């Protein structure tokens, strides 16, 4: 299996930071994953600090999930960097 049929669009949304995207999809299709990847790309490439990122969701549940996943990714990056030292 090669992944989702819209994999190129997902990759573009996560990595093409000079361009705006609208992600419109049903529940459970990976919107939060794409948004987390985009936020991490912005921060890791030094475009801005995490404290300057605004992410808008439609529900508190989605906001909580987004916050949890971003925190998890940051912890993974820090752990990876620490193991390299």
N, C-alpha and C positions, 0 to 999 in steps of 0.2 A: 504494500500500500504506500502511496506517495504522499499522503496528507490531504488536507482539505482542497477542494477544487479552486478555492479563492486564495490559495497560499501566497501568490505573488502580491495580491492586494493587501493581505495582512502584513507581509514583509515591508511593503512600501509604507503603510501607515505607521509601522513601528520605527522605520529607519530614515525616511525622507523628512527630516525635521524642518526643512525650509518650506514645507508645503502643508496646507491645512487639509484635514480629512473629516468626512462625516462617516461614522460607522453605524449602519442601520442593519440590524439582524435580530432574529428571534432569540428567545431565551436559550441559554446553554450552547451558544454557537461560538464563543470565544472573544466576545467584545472586551471583557475585562482583561483577558490575557493580552490582547493587542494594546490596550491602554497602558497596562503595566510595562510592557516592553517599550512603548514610546516614552513614558516617563523616565524609565531607567536609561534609555539612550540619551535623552536630553541632559540628564544629570551627569552621567558618566562621560559624556563628550564635553562637559564643562560649559554647556550653553547657559545654564543657570543653576542655582542651588535648589535643593528640594523644598526649602522654605519659601520659594517663589513660584512654585507650581500650583496651579488651581485646576482641579479636576471636578467636573460637575456630573452628578448622577441623578437619577430620578427618584431613587428611594434611599432611605437610611441603611437598609440592608445591603444594597449595592455599594454604598459609600464605605460601609464597614468592611466588606469583602475586598474592595480596592485598597483600602488602607492596610489591611492585613497582608495582602499579597505584595504590595510595595515594600513594606517593612521586611517581609520574608526575603525578598530579593536583595535588599540592602544588606541584611545580615549574611546572606550567602556570599555576596561580593566581599564583604569585610573578612569573613572567615577564609575565603580563598586567598585574599591578599596577605592575611596573617600567616597562612601556611607556607606561602612563598618566601617570606622573610627568614 
